[in-house]
Amino acid sequence: MTGPLQISIAKDLRWGKDPKLDAWINHFKTENNVEYLLNPEKVASDEQLRFMVALGEDQAFFPCSDETLHLLIQKTPPKELIHEYNRIWRFIIKLVRHHGLDKYNEQRIIQYCRHRFKHHLASRIMIPSRLVKRLASIALTQLALEDPYEERKQRENQRALNFLRKSSTDKLIHSCPPECAVCTDTRELRGDLDFLELKRLLYLSTMNSLWEDASPSQLDVEQELQKPCGECSHLRLLLGTEDDEPKKVLYLPDTSGGFVFDLIIIRRLLRMGHQVVLALKAGFLFSTPTMWDTTSDPVLKELISGAHVLPDMVISKKGLLQQLREHRFLIISDGTREQLNLYKTSVTFARAWKECDLVLAKGGRNFQNLIQCSHEFTRDIASFHRDKEGKFRLHCKTRARSVRKFTEADLTGMADRIISNMREAKAQGRTVMFYSAVIGSIPGQTKAAVRVVDTFVQHLRSKLDNAFIINPAEHFEEGMDGDDLMFMWERVQRSGLLDVWRFQTVEDVEASFALMGKKVPPMWSGKDSTFSTGCTQEMRIALETQKRHPELQIIGPSAEKFFRRAEYGIGKYYDVGIKVM
């Protein structure tokens, strides 16, 4: 960087405004390994990221707080950043030295970590949480350990459970407030009591001293629970009343010990009628709960009884919705071994975020990345933690105003209206045709693709007598992504009402441009529906439907030409990747 870059807040950073800034963003993403094009197997695409973050077309996303970003972008590294890096280094040294290695191997591992640390210290562009993950991974690999904190986490969970099982604790959580004596409406009181119990559990779940060596007195705990919480009323509004639709809550825990309280909080949310998706780490992150803790820790095995563990990291939208219909309490992995980093989270986590209504995020690290960053998100967020002075804090961030959530009921309703029109057309003796075509496979050509499809469908309607032709481009609503569209159209396509399923050919494309009085542009030359993995998915559906309804006629390129393409992209309308055969 040849000079200082001027930034105010992260959400204001845009691509294409300053070449120097674009170069720095590219450098930042590469060094932090969050560049999708360099590592598509382990980094979320922009489309997947948009399941969670409300991004503008040219907006860059940074998986850290605005304060951290400001430290990283300085030409001269500020002392706060160097202090944080050095703190991480001391932590890694402590991790290595506490495992009884002989002097030779201890020094070998430390020196190896030192080389990597010096490299990142020289560039000073690594997010501290990413540096922790990289150095910890090196140390654990060299130590041949999976989870050096396993016993510690189990011990803290047992202490938290012991505290919860005390009769005095039960009284603290469930004692009636004075206002019960003047109750005028049992429905209102029921909601008040449910939320009061929830608030008390939120307070307890952040009191580290309850599961650490120095346990507080009963009086101290009682006084803590009586302290006010201004933002708690906002959380109650987000959860709604018993007359509102139950919410789907994505729950992000913090550390063991407190995780025991988190599981009790989740049971209270379930009792209030909500659904919960609990996201755990895929592997070691110090005291943070992992997926394997649920099978190795006897305390947790007892407390998650009745939950459904979903190990699939790349579940489809259809599959996730099926799981949510069948289970009110799901446990998934976020796919990472680091502080919340939406670039690195699994497909299942991204889709769970998208399908939920509220993200309930615990701990200071989640607070930094969700509340202390200026980015807007696609779902309401409630974050709670203890500040440096030990005071309970709860902050809410409502989802971006531009975001519209399409529920399963919304998409099913849209599909059913189209199916009703198809059924009516069939009753009138009309031929029902579905037209599958390239829409978003060619970068920057989505609008042009819609014009191509619209032009050709109008041409077909003028040529074919008594035909009812479904043009997907005519049923798009703003805010829908590829997942929404594929889910909706599959319901229509499997209805059994189609007579003809036509797939776009090269000749169709050429005819469309001729009808528009244009030559075929170079980027459209040779393109047809086989170029789209969305259409490939639809060809699979067409062949399956034809087996049940042999009268269905499939027109277009041969099926074999489709199946060189990969599965349709996450959140994309279609994807351009071709499998190497």
URTABEL-V592527 format. One record per pair of residues at least 12 apart in sequence whose ideal C-beta (glycine too) atoms are under 6 Angstrom apart, sorted by the first residue. I is the first residue (numbers start at 1). J is the second residue. Records with the same first field share a line. If there is no record, write none. Layout:
# URTABEL-V592527
I = J ; J
This chain:
# URTABEL-V592527
1 = 75
4 = 75
5 = 21 ; 73
7 = 73
9 = 66 ; 374
10 = 62 ; 66 ; 69 ; 373 ; 374 ; 375
11 = 374 ; 375
13 = 60
14 = 58 ; 59
15 = 58
16 = 58
25 = 60
28 = 125
31 = 123 ; 125
32 = 127 ; 130
34 = 343
43 = 343
44 = 343
45 = 570
47 = 570 ; 571 ; 572
48 = 350 ; 570 ; 571
51 = 350 ; 353 ; 354 ; 571
52 = 342 ; 350 ; 353 ; 378
53 = 375 ; 377
54 = 376 ; 378 ; 400 ; 403
63 = 341 ; 342 ; 343
64 = 127
65 = 368 ; 372 ; 373
66 = 373 ; 374
72 = 125
77 = 124
84 = 128
85 = 121
88 = 131 ; 132
89 = 117
92 = 113 ; 135 ; 139
95 = 139
96 = 109 ; 110 ; 139
99 = 143
109 = 142
113 = 135 ; 138
129 = 338 ; 339
133 = 338
147 = 284
149 = 286 ; 287
153 = 256
154 = 297
156 = 211 ; 256 ; 257
157 = 256 ; 260 ; 297 ; 299
158 = 299
159 = 211
160 = 211 ; 257 ; 260
161 = 260 ; 299
163 = 210
168 = 218
173 = 200
191 = 241
194 = 272
195 = 236
198 = 268
199 = 232
200 = 225
201 = 261 ; 264 ; 265
202 = 384
203 = 225 ; 392
204 = 261
205 = 258 ; 261 ; 262
206 = 386
211 = 257
229 = 394
231 = 394 ; 395 ; 396
232 = 394
234 = 396
235 = 382
238 = 358 ; 380
246 = 273 ; 274
247 = 274 ; 357 ; 358
248 = 275 ; 356 ; 357
249 = 269 ; 274 ; 276 ; 358 ; 360
250 = 277 ; 352 ; 353 ; 356 ; 359
251 = 276 ; 278 ; 360
252 = 279 ; 361 ; 366
253 = 289 ; 362
254 = 362 ; 363
255 = 287 ; 288
256 = 287 ; 289
259 = 289
263 = 303
270 = 328
275 = 328
276 = 329
277 = 330 ; 352
278 = 331
279 = 332 ; 334 ; 349
280 = 333
281 = 337
282 = 333 ; 335 ; 336 ; 337
283 = 337
284 = 337
285 = 337
291 = 333
307 = 329 ; 331
308 = 327 ; 330
309 = 331
310 = 330 ; 332
312 = 348
313 = 335 ; 346 ; 348
314 = 347
315 = 348
317 = 351 ; 483 ; 487
318 = 487
320 = 351
321 = 408
332 = 348 ; 352
334 = 349
335 = 349
339 = 365
340 = 366 ; 369
347 = 570
358 = 380
359 = 379 ; 381
360 = 382
361 = 383
362 = 384
363 = 385
364 = 385
366 = 383
367 = 383 ; 385
370 = 383
371 = 383 ; 395 ; 397
376 = 400
378 = 399 ; 403
379 = 399
380 = 398 ; 399
381 = 397
382 = 396
383 = 395
404 = 479
406 = 484
411 = 484 ; 487 ; 488
414 = 488
415 = 488 ; 491 ; 492
418 = 492
419 = 492 ; 495
422 = 497
425 = 468
426 = 497
430 = 466 ; 468
431 = 467 ; 499
432 = 468 ; 497 ; 498 ; 499
433 = 467 ; 469 ; 500 ; 502
434 = 470 ; 498 ; 501
435 = 457 ; 471 ; 502
436 = 503 ; 529 ; 535 ; 538
437 = 453 ; 504 ; 529
438 = 527 ; 531 ; 532
439 = 573
440 = 573 ; 574
441 = 531 ; 532 ; 574 ; 576
442 = 523
450 = 473
452 = 512
453 = 473
454 = 473
455 = 512 ; 515 ; 516
456 = 508 ; 512
457 = 469 ; 471
459 = 515
481 = 571
482 = 571 ; 572 ; 573
483 = 571
493 = 541
494 = 545
496 = 549
498 = 552
500 = 553
501 = 542 ; 554
502 = 555 ; 556
503 = 529 ; 556
504 = 528 ; 529
505 = 528 ; 556
506 = 528
509 = 524 ; 527
528 = 557
530 = 557 ; 561 ; 562
532 = 574
533 = 565 ; 566 ; 568 ; 574 ; 575
534 = 568 ; 573 ; 574
536 = 562 ; 565
537 = 568
539 = 559 ; 562
542 = 554
564 = 578 ; 579
565 = 578
566 = 579
